[in-house]
Amino acid sequence: MKTPRALPTPGPLPEDRGALFRWFRRGVPLAVAAFAFAAAAFHAAGRGWWLLAGVGAIAAAWPSFLRGRAFLRNRTAIMRQDTFWAYALRPLARRLGQEDAWILSFCGHNNQRVREAFAGHRAKRALILLPHCIQMARCKAGILDDLQACYDCGLCPVGDYMNALLLNRWEGRITNRSHKAYREAREYRPDLVVAVSCTDRLLKGLAKMPEIPCYVIPLALPHGMCVDTDFSVPHLMAAMESLVEPRRPSGDVQPLRHEGIA
């Protein structure tokens, strides 16, 4: 039996950088509102239409200011509007060579509001969703069927993830298809989802599940898409410890160790 490896130290949650998305999400409609109200002041003939346009622009910007419990109560409508903006400006970001930065800024804006929403009361029922590509491509462990089939060799993040789940009694899933992850989340009915994926799938997931608060963590792609990907286990642990009520039992639970090689 292998000697259990020490888990990474969670540390504080990293700062979420959503300023770019937030600037466009609020700035564009507020600029339209300012222009409309100025036009109403100088064009008496169409003043009513200009005022209506200004009020509509303010209404479009207003959801981006909602925080805390108000954000959770109105999350479905808010996320549908936010993802509309994310998708609408994505082609421009792509042409400027900033597509990933744009999506990550949208994710950071979302994460900041999720953190604020669960600052006063942590989630009681949380679910972790991870992609299958974090497992080494040449590894034969059947982790999709049984996570504890992991050899815990330390060559990929799966071993640390498995130990963290067992130690803290967290609920987690590893899936190889996006639609399976969405189904798992809706069947489990969590208060919060902590999801790890590539930037494109994070945007898609936030758009597909607007009704469930999601804190998202991007994958690192050292070998390209879907092959031997990596992510920050300390970031995941910090998110769970900061946003979710602890479920750790009084005694540490040690997983069974499988002899083998990845």
N, C-alpha and C positions, 0 to 999 in steps of 0.2 A: 504494500500500500504506500502511495506517495505521501510525502510530508506536505500538508496543506500550505499553500503559498499565502502570504499576507495580502489582503486586499488593498487597493490603492486608497489613499486618504482623500475623502471627498473635497474638503476645502470649501471656500465660498463660491456661490454661483457667479460665473463671469458676467460682465456687463453686456446687456443686450443692445445692439446698435441698430436702431430702427429710424434714425433721424432722416435718412434719405427718403424712405417711403412716407414717413410722417409729413415731411415738408411738402411733397407733392399731394398727398391725400388731403391735407388741410389747405395748403397754399393755393392750389388751383381753384377750388370752389370759392374760397374767400376773396381771391383776386377777381373772379367773375362777379361776386356779390358787390364788391367795391365799385367795379366798372358800371354795373347795372344801376346802383344807387346814384352814382355821379351822372349817368345818362338821364335818369329820371329827374334830376335837379335842373338839367339844361334843356330837356326836350319835353315840354308840357304836353304836346299832342299824344305822345305814346307813353306818358308817365305811368299809367296803370300797368302796362305790360312790362316796363322796366322794373317796377317795384315787385311785380310777381316773380320775375326772373331772379331778382336779388334775394328775395325770401327763399326761393327754391334752392339757390346756391348755398345759402346758410344752412338750410335743412340737410343738404348733402354733406356738408362739413361736420355738422353737429355730432353724428355717431362716433367720430374719431376722438371726441373729448370725453366720452363716457368711461368711467372707471369703476373698479370694485364690484359691488353687488349689482349696480346698474348695468355694467358690462355683461355679467353673467345672465341677468334676466333677459337682455336683448341680444344675446350673443349670435343667435341664428341670423337675424337681420343684419347685424353689424358685420359678421364675417362674409355674408353674401355681397355686401357693398364693398368691403375691403378687397375681397378676391377679384371683384370686377375691376377695381383700380389696378390691382397687381397684374392681371392679364391684359388690360387695356394698354398699359405702358410698357409691357414686356417687349414687344417688337422694337420700340424705340431704344430700350436698354440694350437689346441684342445688336442693333446697328451700331451703337456706340461702344460695343465690346464690354458692357457692364451687366450682362444678363444675370450672372450668378450674384453679383453685388446687389442688384435690385431685389432678387428673390430673398436673399439673406437679410436684407433690410426689412422686407415685409415680415419675414419670420421673427426678426428681432422686435419689431413693433408689436406683433402678436404676443411674443413671450413676455414682454414688459407688462402688458395688460393682464396676462394670466398671473404673473407674479403678484401684481397689485391686488388682483381679485382674491387670491388665496393667502394674502399676507396676514389677515386677521383670523381666518379660520382655515386650517389646512384640510385638504381633501381626505375623505374617509375611505373612498373606494377608487383606487387608481389602477391603471393598466399600463404596462410598458410594452411597446411594439417595436421590434427590431427586424431588419431584413436578413434573409438567409446568407447574403453575400459577405457578412462579417466572418463567416467560417472560411477557413483556408480551402481553396478550390480542390486541393489534393487530399483533404482530410476525408476519411470514410466514416466518421462518427455520425450516427443517425439522429442528429439533434432535432430534426423536425418532428420526429415521432416521440422522442424522449430526450429532454435537455440534459439529463444526467448521464446520457451516453457519451458526453464530452470527455475526452481523455485528459483535460485540464493540463495540457502540455505548456501553456503559456505563450504559444506561437501566434495566437489570435485572441481577440477580446472575449470569446465565448466563455472561457473558463472563469474569468473574473466576473462576468455577468451572471453565470450560474451560481457561483458562490455567494454573490450579493443577494440574489433572489432567495436562496435557501436561508441565509443568515438573517435577513430582514423580513422574511415571509411576504415578499412582494409578489404580485401577480404579473407574469410576463409571458409574451408569446414571441416566437421567431417564425416568420412566414416567408414564403418564396413568391408570393403574388400580392399585389396591392389590394385586390378585391377581397382576398382572404383576411387581410388585416382589418379592413373596414367591417367585414362581417363579424370578426372576433370582437371588435370594439362595441358594435351595436348589440351583440348578444350578451356581453358582460355588463353593459350599462354602467360605465364608470362615471364618477364625478370629474375625473381628470385622466387624460391620456398623455403619457410621456413617450414621444415617438422619435426614432432615429432613422434617417434615410438621406438619400441624396437630395440636392436642392429642388430638382424638378418634382420629385415625389412628395416632398414636404409641401410644396405649393398645391399640388393636386390633392393631397390628403386634407389640408385645411379647407379647400374648396368643397370636397366631397362630404366632410363631416362637420358642417358649420354648427351643429347643435351640441357638440361635445367640446369642452375646453381642452385644448391641446398645447402642451409645451414641447417644442420641437428642437432637436439637436442634429446638426448636419454631419454627414459622413465625410471622412477623408478618403480620397480616391487616389492612392499612390500608384495603382496599377491600372487605372481607368475604371469605367463604369462596370459595376456588378462583379468585379474580380478582386478577391482578397482586400476588401475595403476595411476601414478602421474607424473607430470613434473614441471619444474621451470617456472612459468608464468613470473617472472622478467627476466629470460634468454630470453624467447620468445620476450618480449617487448623490451629488449635491442637490440636484433638482428634486429627487425623491425625498431627501431629508428636509429640504426647505418647504416643499409644497404639500407633502402627504403626512398624515398622522402616523407615528411609528407603530409598527406591529411586531417588533422584535420580541421573541419570547425571553423568559428569564435566563435560560441557559443557551449557549451558542449551539447551533445546529451544524454539524459537519456533514457534508455530502459524502456519499460513497465514491471512492476513487477507482477508476477503471485503468488497468494497465494496458498500455498500447502506445502507438506512435501515430502522430498526425501526418 
